[in-house]
Amino acid sequence: MKIINVTLTLFPWKGLEEAEDAAYKKELTGSISLGLLRIYTDEGIEGHAFLGSSVYSAEQDGASLIASLKPVLMGKDPLMRESLYKELISWQRLRNTTFRAVGAVDIALWDIAGKAAGMPIYRLIGGSREQIAAYASSQVLPDIETYVDEVKRYQDMNWKAYKIHPPVRDYREDIRICEAVREAAGDGYALMLDSMWAYSYPQAVTVGRELERLSYEWFEDPLPEHDLYNYSKLCEQLDIPVMATEYPGGDLKSYTPWLMAKATDKLRGDVAVKGGITALIKAAALAEAFGMEYEIHHGANSLNNVANLHVALAVGNCSYFEVMLPDINQKYGMAEEIVVDEMGMVNAPEGSGLGMAIDMERILHDKTAVLE
């Protein structure tokens, strides 16, 4: 099998202006496009992926994908993913493109492999399970009452956990939110806090100790993302697991300084930020070697989240599947979407490859350009 063409079809992400979250609306600057990546083979099998997110339009990475990554692929065997991946992430390539673009290419190559094998990607990797618990991941909400109402709503829907993204105007206010949410959810319900890199070290120690008192499951991104020195001290100070490494972007080597410095208790990533399914499989195995969990971040578009789901189902050290709220910010371009069932679980896709249908009719009808 050989790759005979690579194209990127740009189409507008409609409906984002209807998003309810006021803080999210502030991030929107003009129109947002997604890109449908299509890798064609001489055997008629196509690999697909989406490029772009609700805040990163596909145009930002699309031209560099075609200019820098397409030449790597042309004429190659798409099943030779490891050798292709190594060339895609070479410094010569990454100076001219992004990990988001690499991630899209890698996902499309896995889609081809699954379709060629006639099985979903998670089974091709070596499936660990067929369903995973979902957790609701809040947006920044206006007040304590709104967080309380939201956690109750998702708890009533049997979702297995709830994560707070607080306003971070004042760390003491964040503590009050965490206290109110714990009181509303009760003692046995899994809760997490993602502070989005907002605290100083003393503030993070104070918040972390309160989270321990409240029996939160993890404390995510409390300090600026490059502050390994203070992350190391924080991990020593606190009993609650501290989780970093969602950013900065990068492949497997981006985790090395965090592990050497003992600066995080769990590893973190997703197919866009880290460069695809191949990158996540490697990172999850690295985490397993250190006795750590690998918690997968939301993928920022529908098909990235499907790719994330396949990895979460294949590896054994991912506890939850993250669903970022509100859904409209993450879902577009699919004929079928990931659904959390009545027991709060996300079930494995049944089709081969990525295994969930893309809305080709809408994409081709709305397309604004085809890069090739």
Contacts in CASP RR format, 6 or more apart in sequence:
PFRMAT RR
TARGET T0000
AUTHOR 0000-0000-0000
METHOD contacts of the structure
MODEL  1
MKIINVTLTLFPWKGLEEAEDAAYKKELTGSISLGLLRIYTDEGIEGHAF
LGSSVYSAEQDGASLIASLKPVLMGKDPLMRESLYKELISWQRLRNTTFR
AVGAVDIALWDIAGKAAGMPIYRLIGGSREQIAAYASSQVLPDIETYVDE
VKRYQDMNWKAYKIHPPVRDYREDIRICEAVREAAGDGYALMLDSMWAYS
YPQAVTVGRELERLSYEWFEDPLPEHDLYNYSKLCEQLDIPVMATEYPGG
DLKSYTPWLMAKATDKLRGDVAVKGGITALIKAAALAEAFGMEYEIHHGA
NSLNNVANLHVALAVGNCSYFEVMLPDINQKYGMAEEIVVDEMGMVNAPE
GSGLGMAIDMERILHDKTAVLE
1 41 0 8 1.000
1 42 0 8 1.000
1 43 0 8 1.000
1 45 0 8 1.000
1 77 0 8 1.000
1 78 0 8 1.000
1 79 0 8 1.000
1 112 0 8 1.000
1 116 0 8 1.000
2 41 0 8 1.000
2 42 0 8 1.000
2 75 0 8 1.000
2 76 0 8 1.000
2 77 0 8 1.000
2 78 0 8 1.000
3 39 0 8 1.000
3 40 0 8 1.000
3 41 0 8 1.000
3 73 0 8 1.000
3 74 0 8 1.000
3 75 0 8 1.000
3 76 0 8 1.000
3 77 0 8 1.000
3 78 0 8 1.000
4 40 0 8 1.000
4 41 0 8 1.000
4 42 0 8 1.000
4 74 0 8 1.000
4 75 0 8 1.000
5 38 0 8 1.000
5 39 0 8 1.000
5 40 0 8 1.000
5 74 0 8 1.000
5 372 0 8 1.000
6 37 0 8 1.000
6 38 0 8 1.000
6 39 0 8 1.000
6 40 0 8 1.000
6 66 0 8 1.000
6 69 0 8 1.000
6 70 0 8 1.000
6 73 0 8 1.000
6 74 0 8 1.000
6 372 0 8 1.000
7 37 0 8 1.000
7 38 0 8 1.000
7 40 0 8 1.000
7 370 0 8 1.000
7 371 0 8 1.000
7 372 0 8 1.000
8 35 0 8 1.000
8 36 0 8 1.000
8 37 0 8 1.000
8 38 0 8 1.000
8 51 0 8 1.000
8 58 0 8 1.000
8 62 0 8 1.000
8 65 0 8 1.000
8 66 0 8 1.000
8 370 0 8 1.000
8 371 0 8 1.000
8 372 0 8 1.000
9 35 0 8 1.000
9 36 0 8 1.000
9 38 0 8 1.000
9 363 0 8 1.000
9 364 0 8 1.000
9 367 0 8 1.000
9 369 0 8 1.000
9 370 0 8 1.000
9 371 0 8 1.000
10 33 0 8 1.000
10 34 0 8 1.000
10 35 0 8 1.000
10 58 0 8 1.000
10 59 0 8 1.000
10 367 0 8 1.000
10 368 0 8 1.000
10 369 0 8 1.000
10 370 0 8 1.000
10 371 0 8 1.000
11 33 0 8 1.000
11 34 0 8 1.000
11 35 0 8 1.000
11 36 0 8 1.000
11 333 0 8 1.000
11 362 0 8 1.000
11 363 0 8 1.000
11 366 0 8 1.000
11 367 0 8 1.000
11 368 0 8 1.000
12 31 0 8 1.000
12 32 0 8 1.000
12 33 0 8 1.000
12 34 0 8 1.000
12 366 0 8 1.000
12 368 0 8 1.000
13 31 0 8 1.000
13 32 0 8 1.000
13 33 0 8 1.000
13 34 0 8 1.000
13 54 0 8 1.000
13 332 0 8 1.000
14 332 0 8 1.000
14 366 0 8 1.000
15 328 0 8 1.000
15 332 0 8 1.000
16 28 0 8 1.000
16 32 0 8 1.000
16 54 0 8 1.000
16 328 0 8 1.000
16 329 0 8 1.000
17 25 0 8 1.000
17 28 0 8 1.000
18 328 0 8 1.000
19 25 0 8 1.000
19 28 0 8 1.000
19 54 0 8 1.000
19 326 0 8 1.000
19 328 0 8 1.000
19 329 0 8 1.000
20 326 0 8 1.000
20 328 0 8 1.000
21 139 0 8 1.000
21 140 0 8 1.000
21 326 0 8 1.000
21 329 0 8 1.000
22 142 0 8 1.000
23 139 0 8 1.000
23 140 0 8 1.000
24 54 0 8 1.000
24 139 0 8 1.000
24 329 0 8 1.000
27 55 0 8 1.000
28 54 0 8 1.000
28 55 0 8 1.000
31 57 0 8 1.000
32 52 0 8 1.000
32 53 0 8 1.000
32 54 0 8 1.000
32 55 0 8 1.000
32 57 0 8 1.000
33 52 0 8 1.000
33 57 0 8 1.000
33 58 0 8 1.000
33 59 0 8 1.000
33 368 0 8 1.000
34 50 0 8 1.000
34 51 0 8 1.000
34 52 0 8 1.000
34 58 0 8 1.000
34 301 0 8 1.000
34 332 0 8 1.000
34 333 0 8 1.000
35 50 0 8 1.000
35 51 0 8 1.000
35 52 0 8 1.000
35 58 0 8 1.000
35 62 0 8 1.000
36 48 0 8 1.000
36 49 0 8 1.000
36 50 0 8 1.000
36 51 0 8 1.000
36 358 0 8 1.000
36 363 0 8 1.000
37 47 0 8 1.000
37 48 0 8 1.000
37 49 0 8 1.000
37 50 0 8 1.000
37 51 0 8 1.000
37 65 0 8 1.000
37 104 0 8 1.000
37 105 0 8 1.000
37 107 0 8 1.000
37 108 0 8 1.000
38 46 0 8 1.000
38 47 0 8 1.000
38 48 0 8 1.000
38 108 0 8 1.000
39 46 0 8 1.000
39 47 0 8 1.000
39 48 0 8 1.000
39 73 0 8 1.000
39 78 0 8 1.000
39 105 0 8 1.000
39 108 0 8 1.000
39 109 0 8 1.000
39 112 0 8 1.000
40 46 0 8 1.000
40 47 0 8 1.000
41 47 0 8 1.000
41 78 0 8 1.000
41 112 0 8 1.000
43 116 0 8 1.000
45 112 0 8 1.000
45 115 0 8 1.000
45 116 0 8 1.000
46 111 0 8 1.000
46 112 0 8 1.000
46 115 0 8 1.000
47 78 0 8 1.000
47 108 0 8 1.000
47 109 0 8 1.000
47 111 0 8 1.000
47 112 0 8 1.000
47 115 0 8 1.000
48 108 0 8 1.000
48 111 0 8 1.000
48 303 0 8 1.000
48 354 0 8 1.000
48 358 0 8 1.000
49 103 0 8 1.000
49 104 0 8 1.000
49 105 0 8 1.000
49 107 0 8 1.000
49 108 0 8 1.000
49 111 0 8 1.000
49 303 0 8 1.000
49 304 0 8 1.000
49 307 0 8 1.000
50 104 0 8 1.000
50 301 0 8 1.000
50 302 0 8 1.000
50 303 0 8 1.000
50 304 0 8 1.000
50 333 0 8 1.000
51 58 0 8 1.000
51 61 0 8 1.000
51 62 0 8 1.000
51 65 0 8 1.000
51 100 0 8 1.000
51 101 0 8 1.000
51 104 0 8 1.000
52 58 0 8 1.000
52 60 0 8 1.000
52 61 0 8 1.000
52 100 0 8 1.000
52 272 0 8 1.000
52 300 0 8 1.000
52 301 0 8 1.000
53 272 0 8 1.000
53 299 0 8 1.000
53 300 0 8 1.000
53 301 0 8 1.000
53 304 0 8 1.000
54 300 0 8 1.000
54 301 0 8 1.000
54 329 0 8 1.000
54 330 0 8 1.000
55 300 0 8 1.000
56 100 0 8 1.000
56 300 0 8 1.000
60 98 0 8 1.000
61 97 0 8 1.000
61 98 0 8 1.000
61 100 0 8 1.000
61 101 0 8 1.000
61 104 0 8 1.000
62 101 0 8 1.000
62 371 0 8 1.000
63 371 0 8 1.000
64 96 0 8 1.000
64 97 0 8 1.000
64 98 0 8 1.000
64 101 0 8 1.000
65 97 0 8 1.000
65 101 0 8 1.000
65 104 0 8 1.000
65 105 0 8 1.000
65 371 0 8 1.000
66 371 0 8 1.000
66 372 0 8 1.000
67 96 0 8 1.000
67 97 0 8 1.000
68 93 0 8 1.000
68 96 0 8 1.000
68 97 0 8 1.000
68 101 0 8 1.000
69 88 0 8 1.000
69 93 0 8 1.000
69 97 0 8 1.000
69 101 0 8 1.000
69 102 0 8 1.000
69 105 0 8 1.000
72 84 0 8 1.000
72 87 0 8 1.000
72 88 0 8 1.000
72 93 0 8 1.000
73 84 0 8 1.000
73 105 0 8 1.000
76 84 0 8 1.000
78 84 0 8 1.000
78 109 0 8 1.000
78 112 0 8 1.000
78 113 0 8 1.000
79 112 0 8 1.000
79 113 0 8 1.000
79 116 0 8 1.000
81 106 0 8 1.000
81 109 0 8 1.000
81 110 0 8 1.000
81 113 0 8 1.000
81 278 0 8 1.000
82 278 0 8 1.000
84 109 0 8 1.000
85 102 0 8 1.000
85 106 0 8 1.000
85 278 0 8 1.000
85 279 0 8 1.000
87 93 0 8 1.000
88 102 0 8 1.000
88 105 0 8 1.000
88 106 0 8 1.000
89 99 0 8 1.000
89 102 0 8 1.000
89 251 0 8 1.000
89 275 0 8 1.000
93 102 0 8 1.000
94 102 0 8 1.000
99 249 0 8 1.000
99 250 0 8 1.000
99 251 0 8 1.000
99 272 0 8 1.000
99 273 0 8 1.000
99 274 0 8 1.000
99 275 0 8 1.000
100 272 0 8 1.000
100 273 0 8 1.000
100 275 0 8 1.000
102 275 0 8 1.000
102 276 0 8 1.000
103 271 0 8 1.000
103 272 0 8 1.000
103 274 0 8 1.000
103 275 0 8 1.000
103 276 0 8 1.000
103 277 0 8 1.000
103 279 0 8 1.000
104 276 0 8 1.000
106 271 0 8 1.000
106 275 0 8 1.000
106 276 0 8 1.000
106 277 0 8 1.000
106 278 0 8 1.000
106 279 0 8 1.000
107 271 0 8 1.000
107 276 0 8 1.000
107 277 0 8 1.000
107 303 0 8 1.000
107 304 0 8 1.000
107 307 0 8 1.000
107 354 0 8 1.000
110 121 0 8 1.000
110 124 0 8 1.000
110 277 0 8 1.000
110 278 0 8 1.000
110 307 0 8 1.000
110 310 0 8 1.000
110 353 0 8 1.000
110 354 0 8 1.000
111 121 0 8 1.000
111 353 0 8 1.000
111 354 0 8 1.000
112 353 0 8 1.000
113 121 0 8 1.000
113 124 0 8 1.000
113 353 0 8 1.000
114 120 0 8 1.000
114 121 0 8 1.000
114 124 0 8 1.000
114 352 0 8 1.000
114 353 0 8 1.000
115 352 0 8 1.000
115 353 0 8 1.000
117 124 0 8 1.000
117 352 0 8 1.000
118 352 0 8 1.000
118 353 0 8 1.000
119 352 0 8 1.000
119 353 0 8 1.000
120 310 0 8 1.000
120 348 0 8 1.000
120 349 0 8 1.000
120 350 0 8 1.000
120 351 0 8 1.000
120 352 0 8 1.000
120 353 0 8 1.000
120 354 0 8 1.000
120 355 0 8 1.000
121 277 0 8 1.000
121 307 0 8 1.000
121 310 0 8 1.000
121 314 0 8 1.000
121 353 0 8 1.000
121 354 0 8 1.000
121 355 0 8 1.000
122 128 0 8 1.000
122 309 0 8 1.000
122 310 0 8 1.000
122 311 0 8 1.000
122 313 0 8 1.000
122 314 0 8 1.000
122 348 0 8 1.000
122 349 0 8 1.000
123 314 0 8 1.000
124 353 0 8 1.000
125 277 0 8 1.000
125 281 0 8 1.000
125 310 0 8 1.000
125 311 0 8 1.000
125 314 0 8 1.000
125 315 0 8 1.000
126 314 0 8 1.000
127 313 0 8 1.000
127 314 0 8 1.000
128 313 0 8 1.000
128 314 0 8 1.000
128 315 0 8 1.000
128 316 0 8 1.000
129 313 0 8 1.000
129 316 0 8 1.000
130 313 0 8 1.000
130 347 0 8 1.000
130 348 0 8 1.000
131 313 0 8 1.000
131 345 0 8 1.000
131 346 0 8 1.000
131 347 0 8 1.000
131 348 0 8 1.000
132 309 0 8 1.000
132 312 0 8 1.000
132 313 0 8 1.000
132 318 0 8 1.000
132 320 0 8 1.000
132 321 0 8 1.000
132 345 0 8 1.000
132 346 0 8 1.000
133 160 0 8 1.000
133 161 0 8 1.000
133 319 0 8 1.000
133 320 0 8 1.000
133 321 0 8 1.000
133 344 0 8 1.000
133 345 0 8 1.000
133 346 0 8 1.000
134 159 0 8 1.000
134 160 0 8 1.000
134 320 0 8 1.000
134 321 0 8 1.000
134 322 0 8 1.000
134 323 0 8 1.000
134 340 0 8 1.000
134 344 0 8 1.000
134 345 0 8 1.000
134 346 0 8 1.000
135 159 0 8 1.000
135 160 0 8 1.000
135 161 0 8 1.000
135 162 0 8 1.000
135 163 0 8 1.000
135 190 0 8 1.000
135 192 0 8 1.000
135 320 0 8 1.000
135 321 0 8 1.000
135 322 0 8 1.000
135 323 0 8 1.000
136 150 0 8 1.000
136 151 0 8 1.000
136 154 0 8 1.000
136 159 0 8 1.000
136 161 0 8 1.000
136 162 0 8 1.000
136 163 0 8 1.000
136 323 0 8 1.000
136 325 0 8 1.000
137 163 0 8 1.000
137 165 0 8 1.000
137 194 0 8 1.000
137 298 0 8 1.000
137 322 0 8 1.000
137 323 0 8 1.000
137 324 0 8 1.000
137 325 0 8 1.000
138 147 0 8 1.000
138 150 0 8 1.000
138 162 0 8 1.000
138 163 0 8 1.000
138 164 0 8 1.000
138 165 0 8 1.000
138 325 0 8 1.000
139 165 0 8 1.000
139 324 0 8 1.000
139 325 0 8 1.000
139 326 0 8 1.000
139 329 0 8 1.000
140 165 0 8 1.000
140 166 0 8 1.000
140 167 0 8 1.000
141 147 0 8 1.000
141 150 0 8 1.000
141 167 0 8 1.000
144 176 0 8 1.000
144 177 0 8 1.000
144 180 0 8 1.000
147 164 0 8 1.000
147 177 0 8 1.000
147 180 0 8 1.000
147 181 0 8 1.000
148 180 0 8 1.000
148 181 0 8 1.000
148 184 0 8 1.000
150 162 0 8 1.000
150 325 0 8 1.000
151 162 0 8 1.000
151 181 0 8 1.000
151 184 0 8 1.000
151 185 0 8 1.000
151 189 0 8 1.000
151 191 0 8 1.000
152 184 0 8 1.000
152 185 0 8 1.000
154 162 0 8 1.000
155 162 0 8 1.000
155 185 0 8 1.000
155 189 0 8 1.000
157 340 0 8 1.000
157 342 0 8 1.000
157 344 0 8 1.000
158 342 0 8 1.000
158 343 0 8 1.000
158 344 0 8 1.000
159 323 0 8 1.000
159 340 0 8 1.000
159 344 0 8 1.000
160 190 0 8 1.000
160 320 0 8 1.000
160 344 0 8 1.000
160 345 0 8 1.000
161 189 0 8 1.000
161 190 0 8 1.000
161 191 0 8 1.000
161 192 0 8 1.000
161 217 0 8 1.000
161 320 0 8 1.000
162 181 0 8 1.000
162 185 0 8 1.000
162 189 0 8 1.000
162 190 0 8 1.000
162 191 0 8 1.000
162 192 0 8 1.000
163 191 0 8 1.000
163 192 0 8 1.000
163 193 0 8 1.000
163 194 0 8 1.000
163 220 0 8 1.000
163 322 0 8 1.000
164 174 0 8 1.000
164 177 0 8 1.000
164 178 0 8 1.000
164 181 0 8 1.000
164 191 0 8 1.000
164 192 0 8 1.000
164 193 0 8 1.000
164 194 0 8 1.000
165 194 0 8 1.000
165 196 0 8 1.000
166 173 0 8 1.000
166 174 0 8 1.000
166 177 0 8 1.000
166 178 0 8 1.000
166 193 0 8 1.000
166 195 0 8 1.000
167 173 0 8 1.000
167 174 0 8 1.000
167 177 0 8 1.000
168 174 0 8 1.000
168 195 0 8 1.000
168 196 0 8 1.000
168 198 0 8 1.000
168 199 0 8 1.000
171 198 0 8 1.000
171 199 0 8 1.000
171 203 0 8 1.000
171 206 0 8 1.000
171 207 0 8 1.000
174 193 0 8 1.000
174 195 0 8 1.000
174 207 0 8 1.000
175 206 0 8 1.000
175 207 0 8 1.000
175 210 0 8 1.000
178 191 0 8 1.000
178 193 0 8 1.000
178 207 0 8 1.000
178 210 0 8 1.000
178 211 0 8 1.000
178 214 0 8 1.000
178 216 0 8 1.000
179 210 0 8 1.000
179 214 0 8 1.000
181 191 0 8 1.000
182 191 0 8 1.000
182 214 0 8 1.000
182 215 0 8 1.000
182 216 0 8 1.000
185 191 0 8 1.000
187 215 0 8 1.000
188 215 0 8 1.000
190 217 0 8 1.000
191 214 0 8 1.000
191 215 0 8 1.000
191 216 0 8 1.000
191 217 0 8 1.000
192 216 0 8 1.000
192 217 0 8 1.000
192 218 0 8 1.000
192 219 0 8 1.000
192 220 0 8 1.000
193 207 0 8 1.000
193 211 0 8 1.000
193 216 0 8 1.000
193 218 0 8 1.000
193 219 0 8 1.000
193 220 0 8 1.000
194 220 0 8 1.000
194 221 0 8 1.000
195 204 0 8 1.000
195 207 0 8 1.000
195 219 0 8 1.000
195 220 0 8 1.000
195 221 0 8 1.000
195 222 0 8 1.000
196 221 0 8 1.000
197 221 0 8 1.000
197 222 0 8 1.000
197 223 0 8 1.000
197 224 0 8 1.000
197 225 0 8 1.000
198 222 0 8 1.000
199 207 0 8 1.000
199 222 0 8 1.000
199 223 0 8 1.000
200 223 0 8 1.000
201 223 0 8 1.000
201 227 0 8 1.000
201 230 0 8 1.000
201 233 0 8 1.000
201 234 0 8 1.000
203 222 0 8 1.000
204 219 0 8 1.000
204 222 0 8 1.000
204 223 0 8 1.000
204 230 0 8 1.000
204 234 0 8 1.000
205 234 0 8 1.000
205 237 0 8 1.000
205 238 0 8 1.000
207 219 0 8 1.000
207 222 0 8 1.000
208 219 0 8 1.000
208 222 0 8 1.000
208 238 0 8 1.000
208 240 0 8 1.000
209 238 0 8 1.000
211 219 0 8 1.000
211 240 0 8 1.000
212 238 0 8 1.000
212 239 0 8 1.000
212 240 0 8 1.000
216 240 0 8 1.000
217 241 0 8 1.000
218 240 0 8 1.000
218 241 0 8 1.000
218 242 0 8 1.000
218 243 0 8 1.000
218 265 0 8 1.000
218 266 0 8 1.000
218 295 0 8 1.000
219 238 0 8 1.000
219 240 0 8 1.000
219 241 0 8 1.000
219 242 0 8 1.000
219 243 0 8 1.000
220 242 0 8 1.000
220 243 0 8 1.000
220 244 0 8 1.000
220 246 0 8 1.000
220 268 0 8 1.000
221 243 0 8 1.000
221 244 0 8 1.000
221 246 0 8 1.000
222 234 0 8 1.000
222 242 0 8 1.000
223 230 0 8 1.000
223 231 0 8 1.000
223 234 0 8 1.000
223 244 0 8 1.000
225 244 0 8 1.000
225 246 0 8 1.000
225 247 0 8 1.000
225 248 0 8 1.000
226 248 0 8 1.000
228 257 0 8 1.000
228 258 0 8 1.000
228 261 0 8 1.000
228 263 0 8 1.000
229 261 0 8 1.000
231 242 0 8 1.000
231 244 0 8 1.000
231 258 0 8 1.000
231 261 0 8 1.000
231 263 0 8 1.000
231 264 0 8 1.000
232 261 0 8 1.000
232 262 0 8 1.000
232 263 0 8 1.000
234 242 0 8 1.000
235 242 0 8 1.000
235 262 0 8 1.000
235 263 0 8 1.000
235 264 0 8 1.000
235 265 0 8 1.000
236 262 0 8 1.000
241 265 0 8 1.000
241 266 0 8 1.000
242 264 0 8 1.000
242 265 0 8 1.000
242 266 0 8 1.000
243 264 0 8 1.000
243 265 0 8 1.000
243 266 0 8 1.000
243 267 0 8 1.000
243 268 0 8 1.000
243 295 0 8 1.000
244 258 0 8 1.000
244 263 0 8 1.000
244 264 0 8 1.000
244 268 0 8 1.000
245 254 0 8 1.000
245 255 0 8 1.000
245 258 0 8 1.000
245 264 0 8 1.000
245 267 0 8 1.000
245 268 0 8 1.000
245 269 0 8 1.000
246 268 0 8 1.000
246 269 0 8 1.000
246 270 0 8 1.000
246 273 0 8 1.000
246 297 0 8 1.000
247 273 0 8 1.000
248 254 0 8 1.000
249 273 0 8 1.000
249 274 0 8 1.000
250 273 0 8 1.000
250 274 0 8 1.000
250 275 0 8 1.000
250 279 0 8 1.000
251 274 0 8 1.000
251 275 0 8 1.000
251 279 0 8 1.000
251 282 0 8 1.000
252 279 0 8 1.000
252 282 0 8 1.000
252 283 0 8 1.000
252 286 0 8 1.000
254 274 0 8 1.000
255 267 0 8 1.000
255 283 0 8 1.000
255 286 0 8 1.000
257 263 0 8 1.000
258 264 0 8 1.000
258 267 0 8 1.000
259 286 0 8 1.000
259 290 0 8 1.000
265 292 0 8 1.000
266 287 0 8 1.000
266 292 0 8 1.000
266 293 0 8 1.000
266 294 0 8 1.000
266 295 0 8 1.000
267 283 0 8 1.000
267 284 0 8 1.000
267 286 0 8 1.000
267 287 0 8 1.000
267 292 0 8 1.000
267 293 0 8 1.000
267 294 0 8 1.000
267 295 0 8 1.000
268 294 0 8 1.000
268 295 0 8 1.000
268 296 0 8 1.000
268 297 0 8 1.000
269 280 0 8 1.000
269 283 0 8 1.000
269 294 0 8 1.000
269 295 0 8 1.000
269 296 0 8 1.000
269 297 0 8 1.000
270 280 0 8 1.000
270 296 0 8 1.000
270 297 0 8 1.000
270 298 0 8 1.000
270 299 0 8 1.000
270 300 0 8 1.000
270 304 0 8 1.000
270 308 0 8 1.000
271 277 0 8 1.000
271 279 0 8 1.000
271 280 0 8 1.000
271 299 0 8 1.000
271 304 0 8 1.000
271 307 0 8 1.000
271 308 0 8 1.000
271 311 0 8 1.000
272 299 0 8 1.000
272 300 0 8 1.000
272 301 0 8 1.000
272 304 0 8 1.000
273 297 0 8 1.000
274 280 0 8 1.000
274 283 0 8 1.000
276 307 0 8 1.000
277 307 0 8 1.000
277 310 0 8 1.000
277 311 0 8 1.000
280 294 0 8 1.000
280 296 0 8 1.000
280 308 0 8 1.000
280 311 0 8 1.000
280 315 0 8 1.000
281 311 0 8 1.000
281 314 0 8 1.000
281 315 0 8 1.000
283 294 0 8 1.000
284 294 0 8 1.000
284 311 0 8 1.000
284 315 0 8 1.000
284 316 0 8 1.000
284 317 0 8 1.000
284 318 0 8 1.000
285 315 0 8 1.000
287 293 0 8 1.000
287 294 0 8 1.000
287 317 0 8 1.000
288 294 0 8 1.000
288 315 0 8 1.000
288 316 0 8 1.000
288 317 0 8 1.000
291 317 0 8 1.000
292 317 0 8 1.000
293 317 0 8 1.000
293 318 0 8 1.000
293 319 0 8 1.000
294 315 0 8 1.000
294 317 0 8 1.000
294 318 0 8 1.000
295 318 0 8 1.000
295 319 0 8 1.000
295 320 0 8 1.000
295 322 0 8 1.000
296 308 0 8 1.000
296 311 0 8 1.000
296 312 0 8 1.000
296 318 0 8 1.000
296 321 0 8 1.000
296 322 0 8 1.000
297 308 0 8 1.000
297 322 0 8 1.000
298 305 0 8 1.000
298 308 0 8 1.000
298 322 0 8 1.000
298 323 0 8 1.000
298 324 0 8 1.000
298 330 0 8 1.000
299 305 0 8 1.000
299 307 0 8 1.000
299 308 0 8 1.000
299 330 0 8 1.000
300 330 0 8 1.000
301 330 0 8 1.000
301 332 0 8 1.000
302 330 0 8 1.000
302 331 0 8 1.000
302 332 0 8 1.000
302 333 0 8 1.000
302 334 0 8 1.000
302 337 0 8 1.000
302 338 0 8 1.000
303 334 0 8 1.000
303 354 0 8 1.000
303 356 0 8 1.000
303 358 0 8 1.000
305 330 0 8 1.000
305 338 0 8 1.000
306 338 0 8 1.000
306 349 0 8 1.000
306 354 0 8 1.000
306 355 0 8 1.000
306 356 0 8 1.000
307 354 0 8 1.000
308 321 0 8 1.000
309 321 0 8 1.000
309 338 0 8 1.000
309 346 0 8 1.000
309 348 0 8 1.000
309 349 0 8 1.000
310 349 0 8 1.000
310 354 0 8 1.000
311 318 0 8 1.000
312 318 0 8 1.000
312 321 0 8 1.000
313 348 0 8 1.000
321 346 0 8 1.000
323 330 0 8 1.000
323 338 0 8 1.000
323 340 0 8 1.000
324 330 0 8 1.000
331 337 0 8 1.000
333 358 0 8 1.000
333 359 0 8 1.000
333 362 0 8 1.000
333 363 0 8 1.000
334 356 0 8 1.000
334 357 0 8 1.000
334 358 0 8 1.000
334 359 0 8 1.000
335 356 0 8 1.000
335 357 0 8 1.000
335 358 0 8 1.000
335 359 0 8 1.000
335 360 0 8 1.000
336 356 0 8 1.000
336 357 0 8 1.000
337 356 0 8 1.000
338 346 0 8 1.000
338 356 0 8 1.000
339 346 0 8 1.000
339 347 0 8 1.000
340 346 0 8 1.000
341 347 0 8 1.000
349 355 0 8 1.000
349 356 0 8 1.000
END
